[in-house]
């Protein structure tokens, strides 16, 4: 296992280098010049000379070819410096750090809800296979899974914020947030997060419950399940103890694959709900051609994706001792 981990980490580093190099080249060739954009934003008379543009480009390090600028960026990253944001005039690490908690507030709660609801639903649908309630529930889950999350978010806003006026339409805090008590602030955050969490959750809930049911259907046809039933073991114990334990193997490996989503969030959903998280930051940094922020986020997402895949492989070997990596 140790040799496998070392080999995977070396391949992961090579993959990370290739990803960051390609992305850095792509964003440098994107239409739009961040130096010119900042000058237009900061200049009042809109009269900008070529000398000002060149000076601004030199200040941002845009006067060098992209491959030389990439090597400089990579050297800074190896020393723990993600450079300074063009738009925020602050270290990239601090800008990203301010947004991480806001995105995790949505994604972690969403992931917990997905598993807490999907596992009992999957077990129930397996026990009630081919019956009316199972078919009706499966049809509803298919409908939820096929509904794009941005459409679901708009429907949730329309029903609960516009028509019923039960929950806030968008944002993370109310205007009077600072005047509220600690309990009031907690309740205010809960109300604002409820719709985004629901929009994040329903698709994953539909997927994981159907995924577990499909895995359980394969498991309950195995010979050892028939043997357990022949020994007189009750159906509930057979389902939850024997079948579910073995069906957990592919389900547990999915945890590693969901790791990148914990921080990447959903750009569209955060924009719809005006939630100031990582997704919104990524969207704004692309609009503003804020290359250091874009590269910092790409680096973070790439590392999380590679770690998630590695974690999925390790978890698979952990829950199934028959698996070995050489």
ZAKOL-166307 format. One record per residue (C-alpha): residue number from 1; residue in one letter; x, y, z. Coordinates in steps of 0.5 Angstrom, whole numbers, padded with zeros to 4 digits, always signed. Example, Ala and Ser with C-alpha at 12.3 -4.5 7.8 and 13.67 -1.06 7.14 Angstrom:
residues 2
(1, a, (+0025, -0009, +0016));
(2, s, (+0027, -0002, +0014));
END
This chain:
residues 326
(1, x, (+0000, +0000, +0000));
(2, x, (+0006, +0005, +0002));
(3, x, (+0009, +0004, -0005));
(4, x, (+0002, +0005, -0008));
(5, x, (+0001, +0011, -0005));
(6, x, (+0008, +0014, -0007));
(7, x, (+0007, +0012, -0014));
(8, x, (+0000, +0015, -0014));
(9, x, (+0003, +0022, -0011));
(10, x, (+0008, +0022, -0016));
(11, x, (+0003, +0022, -0021));
(12, x, (-0001, +0026, -0018));
(13, x, (+0004, +0032, -0018));
(14, x, (+0006, +0031, -0025));
(15, x, (-0002, +0031, -0027));
(16, x, (-0002, +0038, -0022));
(17, x, (+0004, +0041, -0026));
(18, x, (+0000, +0039, -0033));
(19, x, (-0007, +0042, -0030));
(20, x, (-0004, +0048, -0028));
(21, x, (+0001, +0050, -0034));
(22, x, (-0005, +0049, -0039));
(23, x, (-0010, +0053, -0034));
(24, x, (-0005, +0058, -0034));
(25, x, (-0004, +0059, -0041));
(26, x, (-0011, +0059, -0043));
(27, x, (-0013, +0065, -0038));
(28, x, (-0007, +0069, -0040));
(29, x, (-0010, +0068, -0047));
(30, x, (-0017, +0070, -0045));
(31, x, (-0020, +0076, -0049));
(32, x, (-0019, +0082, -0044));
(33, x, (-0013, +0085, -0041));
(34, x, (-0013, +0086, -0033));
(35, x, (-0009, +0092, -0033));
(36, x, (-0013, +0096, -0038));
(37, x, (-0019, +0094, -0034));
(38, x, (-0016, +0096, -0028));
(39, x, (-0014, +0103, -0031));
(40, x, (-0021, +0104, -0034));
(41, x, (-0024, +0102, -0027));
(42, x, (-0019, +0107, -0023));
(43, x, (-0019, +0113, -0028));
(44, x, (-0024, +0118, -0028));
(45, x, (-0023, +0122, -0034));
(46, x, (-0022, +0115, -0038));
(47, x, (-0016, +0118, -0042));
(48, x, (-0011, +0112, -0042));
(49, x, (-0004, +0112, -0045));
(50, x, (+0000, +0107, -0048));
(51, x, (+0005, +0108, -0042));
(52, x, (+0000, +0107, -0037));
(53, x, (-0002, +0101, -0040));
(54, x, (+0005, +0098, -0040));
(55, x, (+0007, +0101, -0033));
(56, x, (+0001, +0097, -0030));
(57, x, (+0002, +0091, -0034));
(58, x, (+0009, +0091, -0031));
(59, x, (+0007, +0092, -0024));
(60, x, (+0002, +0085, -0025));
(61, x, (+0008, +0081, -0029));
(62, x, (+0004, +0081, -0035));
(63, x, (+0009, +0084, -0039));
(64, x, (+0013, +0077, -0039));
(65, x, (+0011, +0071, -0044));
(66, x, (+0006, +0066, -0040));
(67, x, (+0011, +0060, -0039));
(68, x, (+0016, +0065, -0036));
(69, x, (+0010, +0068, -0031));
(70, x, (+0008, +0061, -0030));
(71, x, (+0015, +0059, -0027));
(72, x, (+0015, +0065, -0023));
(73, x, (+0008, +0063, -0020));
(74, x, (+0010, +0056, -0019));
(75, x, (+0016, +0058, -0015));
(76, x, (+0012, +0063, -0011));
(77, x, (+0007, +0057, -0010));
(78, x, (+0013, +0053, -0007));
(79, x, (+0015, +0058, -0002));
(80, x, (+0007, +0058, +0000));
(81, x, (+0006, +0065, -0003));
(82, x, (+0000, +0065, -0008));
(83, x, (+0001, +0072, -0010));
(84, x, (-0003, +0078, -0009));
(85, x, (-0010, +0079, -0012));
(86, x, (-0011, +0084, -0018));
(87, x, (-0018, +0086, -0015));
(88, x, (-0017, +0086, -0008));
(89, x, (-0010, +0088, -0007));
(90, x, (-0009, +0083, -0002));
(91, x, (-0006, +0076, -0001));
(92, x, (-0010, +0070, -0005));
(93, x, (-0009, +0066, +0001));
(94, x, (-0013, +0071, +0005));
(95, x, (-0018, +0072, +0000));
(96, x, (-0020, +0065, -0001));
(97, x, (-0020, +0064, +0007));
(98, x, (-0025, +0069, +0008));
(99, x, (-0030, +0065, +0003));
(100, x, (-0028, +0058, +0005));
(101, x, (-0033, +0058, +0011));
(102, x, (-0039, +0060, +0008));
(103, x, (-0038, +0055, +0002));
(104, x, (-0037, +0049, +0007));
(105, x, (-0043, +0052, +0011));
(106, x, (-0047, +0050, +0005));
(107, x, (-0044, +0044, +0002));
(108, x, (-0042, +0040, +0009));
(109, x, (-0049, +0041, +0011));
(110, x, (-0052, +0038, +0004));
(111, x, (-0047, +0032, +0004));
(112, x, (-0049, +0030, +0011));
(113, x, (-0057, +0031, +0009));
(114, x, (-0056, +0027, +0003));
(115, x, (-0053, +0021, +0007));
(116, x, (-0057, +0021, +0013));
(117, x, (-0063, +0021, +0008));
(118, x, (-0061, +0017, +0002));
(119, x, (-0059, +0011, +0006));
(120, x, (-0066, +0010, +0010));
(121, x, (-0069, +0011, +0003));
(122, x, (-0065, +0006, -0001));
(123, x, (-0066, +0001, +0005));
(124, x, (-0073, +0002, +0004));
(125, x, (-0074, +0002, -0003));
(126, x, (-0070, -0005, -0003));
(127, x, (-0075, -0008, +0002));
(128, x, (-0081, -0005, -0002));
(129, x, (-0078, -0007, -0009));
(130, x, (-0083, -0007, -0014));
(131, x, (-0089, -0005, -0010));
(132, x, (-0093, +0002, -0011));
(133, x, (-0090, +0006, -0006));
(134, x, (-0083, +0004, -0008));
(135, x, (-0085, +0005, -0016));
(136, x, (-0088, +0012, -0014));
(137, x, (-0082, +0014, -0010));
(138, x, (-0077, +0012, -0015));
(139, x, (-0081, +0016, -0020));
(140, x, (-0080, +0022, -0016));
(141, x, (-0073, +0021, -0015));
(142, x, (-0072, +0020, -0022));
(143, x, (-0076, +0027, -0023));
(144, x, (-0071, +0030, -0018));
(145, x, (-0065, +0028, -0021));
(146, x, (-0067, +0030, -0028));
(147, x, (-0069, +0037, -0025));
(148, x, (-0062, +0042, -0026));
(149, x, (-0060, +0045, -0020));
(150, x, (-0061, +0052, -0022));
(151, x, (-0068, +0051, -0024));
(152, x, (-0070, +0048, -0017));
(153, x, (-0066, +0054, -0014));
(154, x, (-0071, +0058, -0018));
(155, x, (-0077, +0054, -0016));
(156, x, (-0075, +0054, -0009));
(157, x, (-0074, +0062, -0009));
(158, x, (-0081, +0063, -0013));
(159, x, (-0085, +0058, -0008));
(160, x, (-0082, +0060, -0001));
(161, x, (-0079, +0067, -0002));
(162, x, (-0084, +0070, -0007));
(163, x, (-0090, +0067, -0006));
(164, x, (-0090, +0064, +0001));
(165, x, (-0085, +0069, +0004));
(166, x, (-0083, +0064, +0009));
(167, x, (-0075, +0065, +0007));
(168, x, (-0070, +0070, +0005));
(169, x, (-0070, +0071, -0003));
(170, x, (-0062, +0071, -0003));
(171, x, (-0056, +0073, +0001));
(172, x, (-0053, +0071, +0007));
(173, x, (-0055, +0076, +0012));
(174, x, (-0061, +0081, +0014));
(175, x, (-0059, +0088, +0014));
(176, x, (-0060, +0088, +0021));
(177, x, (-0056, +0082, +0022));
(178, x, (-0051, +0086, +0027));
(179, x, (-0056, +0089, +0031));
(180, x, (-0059, +0082, +0033));
(181, x, (-0057, +0077, +0039));
(182, x, (-0053, +0071, +0038));
(183, x, (-0059, +0067, +0038));
(184, x, (-0062, +0072, +0033));
(185, x, (-0056, +0071, +0028));
(186, x, (-0056, +0064, +0028));
(187, x, (-0063, +0064, +0026));
(188, x, (-0062, +0069, +0021));
(189, x, (-0056, +0065, +0018));
(190, x, (-0060, +0059, +0018));
(191, x, (-0066, +0062, +0014));
(192, x, (-0061, +0065, +0009));
(193, x, (-0058, +0058, +0008));
(194, x, (-0064, +0053, +0008));
(195, x, (-0066, +0055, +0001));
(196, x, (-0059, +0054, -0002));
(197, x, (-0058, +0048, +0002));
(198, x, (-0064, +0045, -0001));
(199, x, (-0062, +0046, -0008));
(200, x, (-0055, +0043, -0006));
(201, x, (-0058, +0037, -0003));
(202, x, (-0064, +0034, -0007));
(203, x, (-0060, +0032, -0013));
(204, x, (-0055, +0028, -0009));
(205, x, (-0060, +0025, -0005));
(206, x, (-0064, +0022, -0011));
(207, x, (-0057, +0020, -0014));
(208, x, (-0055, +0016, -0007));
(209, x, (-0061, +0013, -0006));
(210, x, (-0062, +0010, -0013));
(211, x, (-0055, +0008, -0013));
(212, x, (-0055, +0005, -0006));
(213, x, (-0062, +0001, -0008));
(214, x, (-0058, -0001, -0015));
(215, x, (-0052, -0004, -0011));
(216, x, (-0057, -0007, -0006));
(217, x, (-0061, -0011, -0011));
(218, x, (-0055, -0014, -0014));
(219, x, (-0053, -0016, -0006));
(220, x, (-0059, -0019, -0004));
(221, x, (-0059, -0024, -0010));
(222, x, (-0052, -0027, -0008));
(223, x, (-0051, -0034, -0005));
(224, x, (-0050, -0032, +0002));
(225, x, (-0056, -0028, +0003));
(226, x, (-0060, -0034, +0001));
(227, x, (-0056, -0038, +0006));
(228, x, (-0058, -0033, +0011));
(229, x, (-0065, -0033, +0010));
(230, x, (-0065, -0041, +0009));
(231, x, (-0062, -0041, +0016));
(232, x, (-0068, -0037, +0019));
(233, x, (-0065, -0030, +0020));
(234, x, (-0070, -0025, +0020));
(235, x, (-0071, -0020, +0014));
(236, x, (-0069, -0014, +0017));
(237, x, (-0063, -0017, +0020));
(238, x, (-0061, -0020, +0013));
(239, x, (-0062, -0013, +0010));
(240, x, (-0059, -0008, +0015));
(241, x, (-0053, -0013, +0017));
(242, x, (-0051, -0018, +0011));
(243, x, (-0053, -0014, +0005));
(244, x, (-0052, -0007, +0007));
(245, x, (-0045, -0008, +0010));
(246, x, (-0043, -0011, +0003));
(247, x, (-0047, -0005, -0001));
(248, x, (-0043, +0000, +0003));
(249, x, (-0036, -0001, -0001));
(250, x, (-0038, +0003, -0007));
(251, x, (-0042, +0008, -0003));
(252, x, (-0036, +0009, +0002));
(253, x, (-0032, +0010, -0004));
(254, x, (-0036, +0016, -0007));
(255, x, (-0034, +0020, -0001));
(256, x, (-0027, +0021, -0003));
(257, x, (-0030, +0023, -0010));
(258, x, (-0035, +0028, -0007));
(259, x, (-0029, +0032, -0003));
(260, x, (-0027, +0037, -0009));
(261, x, (-0035, +0039, -0008));
(262, x, (-0034, +0041, -0001));
(263, x, (-0030, +0047, -0003));
(264, x, (-0031, +0048, -0010));
(265, x, (-0039, +0049, -0009));
(266, x, (-0043, +0051, -0015));
(267, x, (-0042, +0057, -0018));
(268, x, (-0049, +0058, -0021));
(269, x, (-0053, +0056, -0015));
(270, x, (-0048, +0061, -0011));
(271, x, (-0050, +0066, -0016));
(272, x, (-0057, +0065, -0016));
(273, x, (-0057, +0066, -0008));
(274, x, (-0052, +0071, -0008));
(275, x, (-0048, +0067, -0003));
(276, x, (-0041, +0070, -0002));
(277, x, (-0037, +0063, -0002));
(278, x, (-0032, +0060, -0007));
(279, x, (-0036, +0059, -0013));
(280, x, (-0038, +0067, -0013));
(281, x, (-0031, +0069, -0012));
(282, x, (-0029, +0064, -0018));
(283, x, (-0034, +0067, -0022));
(284, x, (-0032, +0074, -0020));
(285, x, (-0025, +0073, -0021));
(286, x, (-0026, +0070, -0028));
(287, x, (-0030, +0077, -0030));
(288, x, (-0025, +0081, -0027));
(289, x, (-0019, +0077, -0030));
(290, x, (-0016, +0076, -0023));
(291, x, (-0011, +0071, -0025));
(292, x, (-0008, +0070, -0018));
(293, x, (-0015, +0068, -0015));
(294, x, (-0016, +0064, -0021));
(295, x, (-0010, +0060, -0021));
(296, x, (-0011, +0059, -0013));
(297, x, (-0017, +0056, -0014));
(298, x, (-0015, +0052, -0020));
(299, x, (-0010, +0049, -0015));
(300, x, (-0014, +0048, -0009));
(301, x, (-0019, +0045, -0014));
(302, x, (-0014, +0040, -0017));
(303, x, (-0011, +0038, -0011));
(304, x, (-0018, +0036, -0008));
(305, x, (-0020, +0032, -0014));
(306, x, (-0013, +0028, -0014));
(307, x, (-0014, +0027, -0006));
(308, x, (-0021, +0025, -0007));
(309, x, (-0019, +0020, -0012));
(310, x, (-0014, +0017, -0008));
(311, x, (-0018, +0017, -0002));
(312, x, (-0023, +0013, -0006));
(313, x, (-0018, +0008, -0007));
(314, x, (-0016, +0008, +0000));
(315, x, (-0023, +0007, +0003));
(316, x, (-0024, +0002, -0002));
(317, x, (-0018, -0002, +0000));
(318, x, (-0020, -0001, +0007));
(319, x, (-0027, -0003, +0007));
(320, x, (-0026, -0009, +0003));
(321, x, (-0020, -0013, +0005));
(322, x, (-0020, -0017, -0001));
(323, x, (-0017, -0011, -0005));
(324, x, (-0010, -0010, -0005));
(325, x, (-0005, -0005, -0009));
(326, x, (+0002, -0007, -0011));
END
